[in-house]
Amino acid sequence: MATTVSNLPTAMSRPKIPSSQRIANVGPALLGARSKVGSCYKLASVCHVASAQPFQQGLTMTSGAVKYDKIITKAMSESSSNKEVAGLPIDLKGKRAFIAGVADDNGYGWAIAKSLAAAGAEILVGTWVPALNIFESSLRRGKFDESRKLQDGSLMEIAKVYPLDAVYDSPEDVPEDVKANKRYAGATNWTVQEVAESVKKDFGTIDILVHSLANGPEVSKLLSETSRKGYLAALSASSYSYISLLKHFLPIMNPDGSAISLTYIASERIIPGYGGGMSSAKAALESDTRVLAFEAGRKKRIRVNTISAGIDGFL
């Protein structure tokens, strides 16, 4: 089983829930950067937010004691070819980000990379091995140039693309049939351990780690009809992969860095059509995030969060 890119919750649109639920003003602390504006609001760790009314730039919304004065970033789950990224209201110059799960210009991983680049961060990406050749070819041939365009007219630069399959932690974990698979032919050093070692060799350290990965091979099945193999595959690709990434990248993360993943409201609500163990995988991802935040915070002052993307104005 191989890891695919998590563009959006499979086969299901997001439900609308009150935007007042679990939103917190945590300033620029999420990415450990310097604020460019007076107020910068972000989602609380492990929160789920979707809104019936999209947030607009300059909108002021009051819900209890929470007030939003300025929202200027657009994180997009659909194609960003005709949309501009305003840039995060923080300064990430001198920071380096590794985004695991970018294989085209349509997913959350691409949108996050673009927002981080607009804020000044250096971008490294991990691309699923079977999609690597097409992705790199499209980059070279300029097929993503329109999508790469930032607000200032420049193009997002990707310092390096690494082959990655986050289902496998080390070379010893890769089964023979995968090694012999022609879709993996010619690719080397693509397990999580090897990618972390390659990034260390090439760049030394990183500051930001983004997990934009998920795969549920039986997502269209009812949970009660999901096989053990399909259920465990969903947890492996969609939740344990975050643990593995942190385990191997934490040693090369600078203190006060940040790790973030993408969750979904199905972790705590019944969402018909989001089956195959994916709801359980997202619940596990959130539970793991709390524990990982405790552990990584104590070890290296690394913040660990997960968000449910979907509101214009938030990363």
C-alpha contacts under 8 A as a table, 3 or more apart, distances in Angstrom:
res1	aa1	res2	aa2	distance
1	M	167	V	7.31
1	M	233	A	6.96
2	A	165	D	6.32
2	A	166	A	7.75
2	A	167	V	6.07
2	A	237	A	7.55
3	T	128	W	6.62
3	T	165	D	5.65
3	T	166	A	6.10
3	T	167	V	5.89
3	T	213	L	6.91
3	T	214	A	6.59
3	T	215	N	5.91
3	T	237	A	5.63
4	T	101	G	7.22
4	T	128	W	6.26
4	T	213	L	6.35
4	T	214	A	6.11
4	T	215	N	5.67
5	V	101	G	4.85
5	V	102	V	6.36
5	V	103	A	6.69
5	V	107	G	7.59
5	V	109	G	7.99
5	V	128	W	7.24
5	V	212	S	6.59
5	V	213	L	5.01
5	V	214	A	6.12
5	V	215	N	7.46
6	S	9	P	7.31
6	S	101	G	6.88
6	S	107	G	6.85
6	S	108	Y	7.22
6	S	109	G	7.71
6	S	212	S	5.63
6	S	213	L	4.74
6	S	214	A	4.88
6	S	215	N	7.11
7	N	77	S	6.48
7	N	106	N	6.90
7	N	107	G	4.04
7	N	108	Y	5.47
7	N	109	G	7.36
7	N	212	S	7.87
8	L	77	S	6.71
8	L	107	G	7.11
8	L	108	Y	7.32
9	P	12	M	5.91
9	P	13	S	7.18
9	P	14	R	7.87
9	P	264	Y	7.17
9	P	274	Y	7.51
10	T	219	V	7.08
10	T	274	Y	6.73
11	A	220	S	7.44
11	A	273	G	6.54
11	A	274	Y	6.88
12	M	271	I	7.96
12	M	273	G	6.29
12	M	274	Y	6.44
14	R	50	A	7.28
14	R	265	I	7.97
14	R	310	G	7.86
15	P	50	A	7.00
16	K	50	A	5.37
16	K	51	S	5.52
16	K	52	A	5.61
17	I	21	Q	7.99
17	I	49	V	6.83
17	I	50	A	5.54
17	I	51	S	6.04
17	I	52	A	7.36
18	P	21	Q	5.98
18	P	49	V	7.37
18	P	50	A	6.96
18	P	51	S	6.19
18	P	52	A	7.79
19	S	23	I	7.65
19	S	49	V	5.67
19	S	50	A	5.99
19	S	51	S	5.27
20	S	23	I	6.42
20	S	63	S	5.95
21	Q	48	H	7.58
21	Q	49	V	6.82
22	R	43	L	7.80
22	R	44	A	6.63
22	R	47	C	5.94
22	R	48	H	7.30
22	R	49	V	7.64
23	I	42	K	7.47
23	I	43	L	5.35
23	I	44	A	5.56
23	I	47	C	7.18
23	I	49	V	7.74
23	I	66	V	7.85
24	A	41	Y	7.19
24	A	42	K	6.54
24	A	43	L	5.75
24	A	44	A	5.06
24	A	66	V	7.42
25	N	40	C	7.43
25	N	41	Y	4.86
25	N	42	K	5.93
25	N	43	L	7.32
25	N	44	A	7.56
25	N	66	V	7.58
26	V	29	A	6.22
26	V	30	L	7.24
26	V	40	C	7.73
26	V	41	Y	6.13
26	V	42	K	5.99
26	V	43	L	7.57
26	V	44	A	7.19
27	G	30	L	7.35
27	G	35	S	7.82
27	G	39	S	6.97
27	G	40	C	4.91
27	G	41	Y	5.33
27	G	42	K	6.52
28	P	31	L	6.18
28	P	32	G	6.20
28	P	33	A	5.86
28	P	34	R	6.77
28	P	35	S	6.03
28	P	40	C	6.35
28	P	41	Y	7.57
28	P	42	K	7.72
28	P	90	I	6.71
29	A	32	G	4.69
29	A	33	A	6.62
30	L	42	K	7.70
30	L	258	S	6.51
30	L	303	R	6.92
30	L	305	N	7.96
31	L	208	I	7.02
31	L	257	G	6.71
31	L	258	S	5.42
32	G	256	D	6.26
32	G	257	G	6.15
32	G	258	S	6.89
33	A	90	I	6.04
33	A	91	D	5.82
33	A	92	L	5.85
34	R	90	I	5.46
34	R	91	D	5.29
34	R	92	L	7.39
35	S	38	G	7.32
35	S	40	C	7.43
35	S	89	P	6.28
35	S	90	I	4.38
35	S	91	D	6.38
36	K	89	P	5.30
36	K	90	I	4.94
36	K	91	D	6.53
37	V	40	C	6.88
37	V	89	P	6.10
37	V	90	I	7.46
39	S	69	D	7.12
39	S	70	K	6.93
40	C	70	K	7.26
40	C	71	I	7.58
40	C	89	P	6.80
41	Y	68	Y	7.17
41	Y	71	I	7.70
42	K	314	F	6.46
42	K	315	L	7.58
43	L	47	C	6.61
43	L	307	I	6.93
43	L	314	F	7.45
44	A	47	C	5.63
44	A	307	I	7.76
45	S	304	V	7.91
45	S	305	N	4.94
45	S	306	T	5.83
45	S	307	I	6.66
46	V	263	T	7.82
46	V	286	E	5.97
46	V	289	T	7.55
46	V	290	R	8.00
46	V	305	N	6.30
46	V	306	T	5.02
46	V	307	I	5.66
46	V	308	S	7.78
47	C	306	T	7.38
47	C	307	I	5.78
47	C	308	S	6.48
48	H	263	T	7.91
48	H	264	Y	6.75
48	H	265	I	5.73
48	H	307	I	6.62
48	H	308	S	4.98
48	H	309	A	7.86
49	V	265	I	7.99
49	V	308	S	6.31
49	V	309	A	7.39
49	V	310	G	7.28
49	V	311	I	7.23
50	A	309	A	7.90
50	A	310	G	5.96
50	A	311	I	6.02
51	S	54	P	6.15
51	S	311	I	6.67
54	P	311	I	6.36
54	P	312	D	6.06
55	F	59	L	6.73
55	F	71	I	7.63
55	F	311	I	6.68
55	F	312	D	5.53
55	F	313	G	6.33
56	Q	59	L	5.39
56	Q	71	I	7.06
56	Q	312	D	7.18
56	Q	313	G	7.30
57	Q	70	K	6.37
57	Q	71	I	5.19
57	Q	72	I	5.42
57	Q	313	G	7.49
58	G	69	D	6.31
58	G	70	K	4.92
58	G	71	I	6.18
58	G	72	I	7.59
59	L	68	Y	7.08
59	L	69	D	6.34
59	L	70	K	6.56
59	L	71	I	7.27
60	T	67	K	6.72
60	T	68	Y	5.09
60	T	69	D	4.91
60	T	70	K	7.24
61	M	66	V	7.99
61	M	67	K	5.58
61	M	68	Y	5.32
61	M	69	D	7.39
62	T	65	A	7.08
62	T	66	V	5.81
62	T	67	K	4.64
62	T	68	Y	6.83
63	S	66	V	5.32
63	S	67	K	6.61
68	Y	71	I	7.31
71	I	313	G	5.17
71	I	314	F	7.58
72	I	86	A	6.13
72	I	87	G	7.27
72	I	88	L	7.21
72	I	89	P	7.35
72	I	313	G	5.70
73	T	85	V	6.50
73	T	86	A	5.38
73	T	87	G	5.62
73	T	88	L	5.66
73	T	89	P	7.71
73	T	115	S	7.56
73	T	312	D	7.15
73	T	313	G	4.51
73	T	314	F	6.12
73	T	315	L	7.30
74	K	85	V	6.03
74	K	86	A	6.92
74	K	87	G	7.99
74	K	312	D	4.97
74	K	313	G	4.66
74	K	314	F	6.37
74	K	315	L	7.35
75	A	85	V	7.74
75	A	108	Y	7.41
75	A	111	A	5.69
75	A	112	I	6.62
75	A	115	S	7.33
75	A	309	A	7.80
75	A	310	G	7.66
75	A	311	I	7.62
75	A	312	D	6.10
75	A	313	G	6.57
75	A	314	F	6.14
75	A	315	L	5.47
76	M	79	S	7.35
76	M	80	S	6.66
76	M	107	G	7.60
76	M	108	Y	6.42
76	M	111	A	5.66
76	M	310	G	7.60
76	M	312	D	7.40
77	S	106	N	6.53
77	S	107	G	5.23
77	S	108	Y	5.00
77	S	111	A	7.02
77	S	310	G	7.45
78	E	106	N	5.23
78	E	107	G	6.31
78	E	108	Y	7.90
79	S	82	N	7.76
79	S	105	D	6.28
79	S	106	N	4.30
79	S	107	G	7.24
79	S	147	S	7.78
80	S	83	K	5.09
80	S	84	E	7.46
80	S	105	D	6.98
80	S	106	N	6.65
80	S	111	A	7.36
80	S	147	S	5.50
81	S	105	D	7.83
81	S	144	F	7.82
81	S	146	E	5.38
81	S	147	S	3.99
81	S	148	R	7.68
82	N	146	E	7.29
82	N	147	S	7.02
83	K	147	S	7.77
84	E	149	K	7.12
84	E	150	L	6.04
84	E	151	Q	5.55
85	V	114	K	7.17
85	V	115	S	6.29
85	V	118	A	7.23
85	V	150	L	5.85
85	V	151	Q	5.81
86	A	115	S	7.70
86	A	118	A	7.38
86	A	150	L	7.52
86	A	151	Q	5.73
87	G	115	S	5.33
87	G	116	L	7.36
87	G	117	A	7.97
87	G	118	A	4.77
87	G	119	A	5.43
87	G	151	Q	7.58
88	L	91	D	7.76
88	L	115	S	6.24
88	L	116	L	7.10
88	L	118	A	6.98
88	L	119	A	5.44
89	P	119	A	7.38
90	I	119	A	6.31
91	D	119	A	5.55
91	D	120	G	6.45
92	L	95	K	5.36
92	L	116	L	7.34
92	L	119	A	5.30
92	L	120	G	4.83
92	L	121	A	4.97
93	K	119	A	7.00
93	K	120	G	4.37
93	K	121	A	5.30
93	K	122	E	7.77
94	G	120	G	7.35
94	G	121	A	6.39
94	G	122	E	7.35
95	K	120	G	7.55
95	K	121	A	4.97
95	K	122	E	6.24
95	K	206	I	7.20
95	K	207	D	5.79
95	K	208	I	7.57
96	R	121	A	5.44
96	R	122	E	4.61
96	R	123	I	6.18
96	R	124	L	7.58
96	R	205	T	7.73
96	R	206	I	4.96
96	R	207	D	5.30
96	R	208	I	6.31
97	A	116	L	7.79
97	A	121	A	6.58
97	A	122	E	6.09
97	A	123	I	5.25
97	A	124	L	6.01
97	A	206	I	5.90
97	A	207	D	5.90
97	A	208	I	4.41
97	A	209	L	5.84
97	A	210	V	7.49
98	F	123	I	6.29
98	F	124	L	4.68
98	F	125	V	5.44
98	F	126	G	7.31
98	F	206	I	7.01
98	F	208	I	6.24
98	F	209	L	5.08
98	F	210	V	6.19
99	I	102	V	7.00
99	I	109	G	6.58
99	I	113	A	6.81
99	I	123	I	7.57
99	I	124	L	6.28
99	I	125	V	4.71
99	I	126	G	6.13
99	I	209	L	6.08
99	I	210	V	4.57
99	I	211	H	6.34
99	I	212	S	7.09
100	A	109	G	7.39
100	A	125	V	5.77
100	A	126	G	4.49
100	A	127	T	6.73
100	A	164	L	7.72
100	A	209	L	7.79
100	A	210	V	5.96
100	A	211	H	5.22
100	A	212	S	5.72
100	A	213	L	6.80
101	G	109	G	5.93
101	G	125	V	7.27
101	G	126	G	5.76
101	G	127	T	5.59
101	G	128	W	6.78
101	G	211	H	6.79
101	G	212	S	4.87
101	G	213	L	5.21
102	V	105	D	7.71
102	V	107	G	7.26
102	V	109	G	5.26
102	V	110	W	5.82
102	V	125	V	6.34
102	V	126	G	6.27
102	V	127	T	5.27
102	V	128	W	7.62
102	V	212	S	7.54
103	A	127	T	5.30
103	A	128	W	6.65
103	A	131	A	6.21
103	A	132	L	7.02
103	A	135	F	5.77
104	D	107	G	6.93
104	D	110	W	7.10
104	D	135	F	6.22
105	D	110	W	5.51
105	D	111	A	7.67
105	D	144	F	6.77
105	D	147	S	6.60
106	N	110	W	6.67
106	N	111	A	7.73
107	G	110	W	5.48
107	G	111	A	6.52
108	Y	111	A	5.00
108	Y	112	I	5.98
108	Y	212	S	6.94
109	G	112	I	5.18
109	G	113	A	6.10
109	G	210	V	7.84
109	G	212	S	5.46
110	W	113	A	5.05
110	W	114	K	6.09
111	A	114	K	5.05
111	A	115	S	6.24
112	I	115	S	5.13
112	I	116	L	6.15
112	I	315	L	6.73
113	A	116	L	5.16
113	A	117	A	6.05
113	A	123	I	6.64
114	K	117	A	5.04
114	K	118	A	6.12
114	K	148	R	7.12
114	K	150	L	7.55
114	K	156	M	6.34
115	S	118	A	5.04
115	S	119	A	6.37
115	S	315	L	7.88
116	L	119	A	5.08
116	L	120	G	6.51
116	L	121	A	5.49
116	L	122	E	7.94
116	L	123	I	7.67
117	A	120	G	5.02
117	A	121	A	4.90
117	A	122	E	6.37
117	A	123	I	6.54
117	A	156	M	6.08
117	A	157	E	7.53
118	A	121	A	7.38
118	A	150	L	6.38
118	A	151	Q	7.72
118	A	156	M	7.45
122	E	157	E	7.81
122	E	158	I	7.39
122	E	159	A	6.82
123	I	157	E	6.95
123	I	158	I	5.09
123	I	159	A	5.72
123	I	160	K	7.49
124	L	158	I	5.85
124	L	159	A	5.59
124	L	160	K	5.20
124	L	161	V	6.13
124	L	162	Y	7.74
125	V	158	I	7.31
125	V	160	K	6.61
125	V	161	V	5.06
125	V	162	Y	6.15
126	G	161	V	5.90
126	G	162	Y	4.72
126	G	163	P	5.72
126	G	164	L	5.35
127	T	131	A	6.82
127	T	132	L	5.81
127	T	135	F	7.99
127	T	161	V	6.83
127	T	162	Y	6.09
127	T	163	P	5.11
127	T	164	L	5.36
127	T	165	D	7.70
128	W	131	A	5.50
128	W	132	L	6.15
128	W	163	P	5.99
128	W	164	L	5.03
128	W	165	D	5.45
129	V	132	L	5.09
129	V	163	P	5.06
129	V	164	L	5.64
129	V	165	D	6.26
129	V	183	R	7.38
129	V	184	Y	6.23
129	V	187	A	7.17
129	V	190	W	7.35
130	P	133	N	7.37
130	P	183	R	5.05
130	P	184	Y	6.15
131	A	134	I	5.68
131	A	135	F	6.13
132	L	135	F	5.16
132	L	136	E	6.07
132	L	163	P	6.35
133	N	136	E	5.31
133	N	137	S	5.94
134	I	137	S	5.09
134	I	138	S	6.03
135	F	138	S	5.19
135	F	139	L	6.30
136	E	139	L	5.06
136	E	140	R	6.23
136	E	161	V	7.73
137	S	140	R	5.14
137	S	141	R	6.09
138	S	141	R	5.18
138	S	142	G	6.15
138	S	143	K	5.10
138	S	144	F	6.52
139	L	142	G	5.33
139	L	143	K	6.14
139	L	144	F	5.87
139	L	145	D	7.58
140	R	143	K	7.77
142	G	145	D	5.06
143	K	146	E	7.50
144	F	147	S	5.15
144	F	148	R	5.97
145	D	148	R	4.94
145	D	149	K	6.42
145	D	155	L	6.93
146	E	149	K	5.45
148	R	155	L	4.97
148	R	156	M	4.93
148	R	157	E	7.84
149	K	153	G	5.92
149	K	154	S	5.76
149	K	155	L	4.44
149	K	156	M	6.28
150	L	153	G	5.37
150	L	154	S	5.49
150	L	155	L	5.75
150	L	156	M	6.54
151	Q	154	S	7.36
158	I	161	V	7.11
162	Y	190	W	7.37
162	Y	195	V	6.97
163	P	187	A	7.08
163	P	188	T	7.65
163	P	189	N	7.44
163	P	190	W	5.08
163	P	195	V	7.67
164	L	190	W	4.45
164	L	191	T	5.96
164	L	192	V	6.81
164	L	195	V	6.89
165	D	168	Y	6.20
165	D	190	W	6.06
165	D	191	T	5.73
165	D	192	V	7.00
166	A	169	D	6.68
166	A	191	T	6.31
166	A	192	V	5.59
166	A	237	A	6.83
166	A	241	S	5.63
166	A	244	S	7.72
166	A	245	L	7.63
167	V	191	T	7.81
167	V	236	S	6.33
167	V	237	A	5.42
167	V	241	S	6.30
168	Y	171	P	7.39
168	Y	173	D	5.74
168	Y	174	V	6.19
168	Y	191	T	5.33
168	Y	192	V	6.47
169	D	173	D	6.50
169	D	191	T	5.42
169	D	192	V	4.88
169	D	193	Q	5.70
169	D	244	S	6.61
170	S	173	D	5.52
170	S	174	V	7.29
170	S	191	T	5.28
170	S	192	V	6.39
170	S	193	Q	5.41
170	S	194	E	6.83
171	P	174	V	5.55
171	P	191	T	6.34
171	P	194	E	7.95
172	E	175	P	7.97
174	V	178	V	6.58
174	V	179	K	6.78
175	P	178	V	5.53
175	P	179	K	6.48
176	E	179	K	5.00
176	E	180	A	6.14
177	D	180	A	5.12
177	D	181	N	6.06
178	V	181	N	4.93
178	V	184	Y	7.22
179	K	184	Y	6.69
179	K	185	A	7.66
180	A	184	Y	7.43
180	A	185	A	7.30
181	N	184	Y	5.60
181	N	185	A	6.64
182	K	185	A	4.80
184	Y	187	A	5.68
187	A	190	W	7.14
189	N	194	E	4.97
189	N	195	V	6.14
189	N	198	S	7.71
190	W	194	E	5.97
190	W	195	V	5.70
191	T	194	E	5.26
191	T	195	V	6.11
192	V	195	V	5.21
192	V	196	A	6.23
192	V	244	S	7.03
192	V	245	L	6.40
192	V	248	H	6.97
193	Q	196	A	5.32
193	Q	197	E	6.29
193	Q	248	H	5.79
194	E	197	E	5.01
194	E	198	S	6.08
195	V	198	S	4.95
195	V	199	V	6.13
196	A	199	V	5.16
196	A	200	K	6.20
196	A	248	H	6.06
196	A	249	F	5.63
196	A	252	I	7.95
197	E	200	K	5.08
197	E	201	K	6.19
198	S	201	K	5.03
198	S	202	D	6.07
199	V	202	D	5.08
199	V	203	F	5.64
199	V	204	G	6.68
199	V	205	T	7.46
200	K	203	F	5.43
200	K	204	G	4.19
200	K	205	T	5.90
200	K	252	I	6.56
201	K	204	G	5.87
203	F	206	I	7.70
204	G	252	I	6.91
205	T	252	I	4.79
205	T	253	M	5.55
205	T	254	N	6.43
206	I	209	L	7.51
206	I	252	I	6.33
206	I	253	M	4.96
206	I	254	N	6.22
206	I	257	G	7.97
207	D	253	M	5.46
207	D	254	N	5.40
207	D	255	P	7.83
207	D	256	D	7.79
207	D	257	G	4.67
207	D	258	S	6.47
208	I	253	M	7.54
208	I	257	G	5.74
208	I	258	S	4.93
208	I	259	A	5.75
209	L	249	F	7.99
209	L	258	S	6.32
209	L	259	A	4.52
209	L	260	I	6.40
210	V	259	A	5.77
210	V	260	I	5.04
210	V	261	S	5.87
211	H	242	Y	6.32
211	H	245	L	7.88
211	H	259	A	7.69
211	H	260	I	6.13
211	H	261	S	4.53
211	H	262	L	6.92
212	S	261	S	6.03
212	S	262	L	6.13
213	L	237	A	7.06
213	L	238	S	6.03
213	L	241	S	7.85
213	L	262	L	7.97
214	A	234	A	7.43
214	A	237	A	5.53
214	A	238	S	4.08
214	A	239	S	7.68
215	N	233	A	7.71
215	N	234	A	5.70
215	N	237	A	5.63
215	N	238	S	5.89
216	G	219	V	5.01
216	G	230	G	7.05
216	G	231	Y	7.69
216	G	233	A	6.74
216	G	234	A	4.45
216	G	237	A	7.71
216	G	238	S	7.69
216	G	276	G	6.22
216	G	277	G	7.14
216	G	278	M	6.02
217	P	230	G	6.02
217	P	233	A	7.30
217	P	234	A	6.91
217	P	276	G	7.15
218	E	221	K	5.52
218	E	226	T	6.61
218	E	230	G	5.73
218	E	231	Y	7.63
218	E	275	G	7.05
218	E	276	G	4.47
218	E	277	G	7.75
219	V	222	L	7.88
219	V	273	G	7.33
219	V	274	Y	5.82
219	V	275	G	4.51
219	V	276	G	4.06
219	V	277	G	6.98
219	V	278	M	6.48
220	S	273	G	5.86
220	S	274	Y	6.59
220	S	275	G	5.72
220	S	276	G	6.42
221	K	225	E	6.12
221	K	226	T	6.03
221	K	273	G	7.41
221	K	275	G	5.46
221	K	276	G	5.34
222	L	225	E	5.16
222	L	226	T	6.29
222	L	273	G	7.39
222	L	275	G	5.27
222	L	276	G	6.31
223	L	226	T	5.09
223	L	275	G	5.31
223	L	276	G	5.35
223	L	277	G	6.13
225	E	276	G	7.88
226	T	230	G	6.33
226	T	231	Y	6.35
226	T	275	G	7.85
226	T	276	G	5.23
226	T	277	G	7.15
227	S	230	G	5.14
227	S	231	Y	6.10
227	S	276	G	7.90
228	R	231	Y	5.11
228	R	232	L	6.09
229	K	232	L	5.35
229	K	233	A	6.03
230	G	233	A	5.03
230	G	234	A	6.27
230	G	276	G	6.49
230	G	277	G	7.41
231	Y	234	A	5.29
231	Y	235	L	6.57
231	Y	276	G	5.84
231	Y	277	G	4.75
231	Y	278	M	7.67
232	L	235	L	5.13
232	L	236	S	6.03
232	L	277	G	7.68
233	A	236	S	5.02
233	A	237	A	6.15
234	A	237	A	5.47
234	A	238	S	5.72
234	A	239	S	7.80
234	A	276	G	7.25
234	A	277	G	6.00
234	A	278	M	5.86
234	A	281	A	6.29
235	L	238	S	5.27
235	L	239	S	5.23
235	L	240	Y	6.21
235	L	277	G	7.23
235	L	278	M	7.23
235	L	280	S	7.46
235	L	281	A	4.73
235	L	284	A	7.74
236	S	239	S	5.94
236	S	240	Y	4.93
236	S	241	S	6.17
237	A	240	Y	6.44
237	A	241	S	5.54
238	S	241	S	6.16
238	S	242	Y	7.52
238	S	278	M	7.72
238	S	281	A	6.06
238	S	282	K	7.27
238	S	285	L	7.54
239	S	242	Y	5.58
239	S	243	I	7.18
239	S	281	A	5.64
239	S	282	K	6.74
239	S	284	A	6.34
239	S	285	L	4.77
240	Y	243	I	5.09
240	Y	244	S	6.28
240	Y	285	L	7.52
241	S	244	S	4.95
241	S	245	L	6.06
242	Y	245	L	5.12
242	Y	246	L	6.24
242	Y	261	S	7.42
242	Y	285	L	7.63
243	I	246	L	5.29
243	I	247	K	6.03
243	I	288	D	7.61
243	I	292	L	7.70
244	S	247	K	5.00
244	S	248	H	6.27
245	L	248	H	5.44
245	L	249	F	5.80
245	L	250	L	7.95
246	L	249	F	5.11
246	L	250	L	5.23
246	L	259	A	7.84
247	K	250	L	5.76
247	K	251	P	7.80
248	H	251	P	6.68
249	F	252	I	5.48
249	F	253	M	6.32
250	L	253	M	5.08
250	L	296	A	7.64
250	L	300	K	7.97
253	M	257	G	6.46
254	N	257	G	5.66
254	N	300	K	7.68
255	P	300	K	5.16
255	P	301	R	5.44
255	P	302	I	6.15
256	D	300	K	7.06
256	D	301	R	4.97
256	D	302	I	5.08
256	D	303	R	7.04
257	G	301	R	7.15
257	G	302	I	4.92
257	G	303	R	6.41
258	S	302	I	5.37
258	S	303	R	4.66
258	S	304	V	6.00
258	S	305	N	7.93
259	A	302	I	7.22
259	A	303	R	6.10
259	A	304	V	4.78
259	A	305	N	6.29
260	I	304	V	5.83
260	I	305	N	4.77
260	I	306	T	5.20
260	I	307	I	7.46
261	S	305	N	6.53
261	S	306	T	4.53
261	S	307	I	6.46
262	L	306	T	5.41
262	L	307	I	5.15
262	L	308	S	5.71
262	L	309	A	6.90
263	T	267	S	7.68
263	T	282	K	5.64
263	T	285	L	7.17
263	T	286	E	7.24
263	T	306	T	6.11
263	T	307	I	5.60
263	T	308	S	4.88
263	T	309	A	7.69
264	Y	267	S	6.06
264	Y	282	K	6.39
264	Y	307	I	7.73
264	Y	308	S	5.08
264	Y	309	A	7.82
265	I	268	E	5.94
265	I	269	R	6.13
265	I	308	S	7.01
266	A	269	R	4.85
266	A	270	I	5.89
266	A	271	I	5.54
266	A	274	Y	7.30
266	A	279	S	5.10
266	A	282	K	7.22
266	A	283	A	7.93
267	S	279	S	4.88
267	S	280	S	6.28
267	S	281	A	7.57
267	S	282	K	5.02
267	S	283	A	4.34
268	E	279	S	7.78
268	E	283	A	6.90
271	I	274	Y	5.77
272	P	275	G	7.26
274	Y	278	M	6.47
274	Y	279	S	6.64
275	G	278	M	5.62
275	G	279	S	6.49
276	G	279	S	7.89
277	G	280	S	5.17
277	G	281	A	6.14
278	M	281	A	4.80
278	M	282	K	6.24
279	S	282	K	5.26
279	S	283	A	6.30
280	S	283	A	5.02
280	S	284	A	6.10
281	A	284	A	5.04
281	A	285	L	6.08
282	K	285	L	4.84
282	K	286	E	6.30
283	A	286	E	5.25
283	A	287	S	6.31
284	A	287	S	5.09
284	A	288	D	5.92
285	L	288	D	5.13
285	L	289	T	6.04
286	E	289	T	4.97
286	E	290	R	6.65
286	E	306	T	6.81
287	S	290	R	5.51
287	S	291	V	6.78
288	D	291	V	5.19
288	D	292	L	5.91
289	T	292	L	5.01
289	T	293	A	5.89
289	T	304	V	6.31
289	T	305	N	6.17
289	T	306	T	6.79
290	R	293	A	5.18
290	R	294	F	6.46
290	R	304	V	7.66
290	R	305	N	7.82
291	V	294	F	5.18
291	V	295	E	6.28
292	L	295	E	5.00
292	L	296	A	5.71
292	L	297	G	7.91
292	L	304	V	6.53
293	A	296	A	5.35
293	A	297	G	5.61
293	A	302	I	7.30
293	A	303	R	5.90
293	A	304	V	4.60
293	A	305	N	7.17
294	F	297	G	5.29
294	F	298	R	6.26
295	E	298	R	5.31
295	E	299	K	6.21
296	A	299	K	5.02
296	A	300	K	5.83
296	A	301	R	6.36
296	A	302	I	5.32
296	A	303	R	7.08
296	A	304	V	7.36
297	G	300	K	5.62
297	G	301	R	4.04
297	G	302	I	4.75
297	G	303	R	6.04
297	G	304	V	7.84
298	R	301	R	5.90
298	R	302	I	7.94
299	K	302	I	7.71
309	A	314	F	7.46
309	A	315	L	6.95
310	G	314	F	7.89
311	I	314	F	5.94
